Amino acid sequence: MDPKEQAEVLAEQTLSSTRERLGALGSRPTAEHVAVFDTLHQELSGVLGALDQNANTPRSPSVS
């Protein structure tokens, strides 16, 4: 799998997990929401940083 495909899979998995966790907030006490938001923010920031790093990594030329 090439880096672009890996990035797309990582992004889709992250979005899916984030949507699921945000959807579950309705069954949790409001006081617990901040902890979930903080955790999601950290995770999303890490994923975005990794994706950005991969996007800025020079690629070796393809061999045909």
C-alpha positions in Angstrom: 0.0 0.0 0.0 1.5 3.4 -1.0 1.7 6.3 1.5 -1.3 8.0 0.0 -3.5 4.9 0.4 -2.2 4.5 4.0 -3.1 8.1 4.8 -6.6 7.7 3.3 -7.1 4.5 5.4 -5.9 6.2 8.6 -8.1 9.2 7.9 -11.2 7.1 7.3 -10.5 5.0 10.5 -10.0 8.1 12.5 -13.2 9.7 11.3 -15.2 6.6 11.8 -14.0 6.2 15.4 -14.5 9.9 16.1 -18.1 9.8 14.8 -18.8 6.7 16.9 -17.4 8.3 20.1 -19.2 11.6 19.5 -22.5 9.7 18.8 -22.1 7.9 22.2 -22.0 11.2 24.1 -25.8 11.3 24.3 -25.8 8.4 26.7 -23.1 9.9 28.9 -23.4 12.6 31.6 -22.6 16.0 30.3 -19.8 16.3 32.8 -17.9 13.5 31.0 -18.1 15.2 27.6 -15.1 17.5 28.1 -12.8 14.5 28.7 -14.0 12.9 25.5 -13.5 16.1 23.6 -10.0 16.6 25.0 -9.0 13.0 24.1 -10.5 13.3 20.6 -8.7 16.6 20.1 -5.3 15.0 21.1 -5.9 12.0 18.8 -7.0 14.1 15.8 -4.1 16.5 16.2 -1.7 13.5 16.2 -3.3 12.0 13.1 -3.3 15.4 11.3 0.4 15.9 12.3 1.3 12.4 10.9 -0.6 13.0 7.7 1.1 16.4 7.3 4.5 14.9 7.9 3.8 12.2 5.3 2.6 14.8 2.8 5.8 16.8 3.3 8.2 13.8 3.0 10.1 13.8 -0.3 9.2 10.8 -2.4 11.7 8.8 -4.3 11.0 8.7 -8.0 9.0 5.8 -9.3 10.9 3.2 -11.2 9.1 2.1 -14.3 
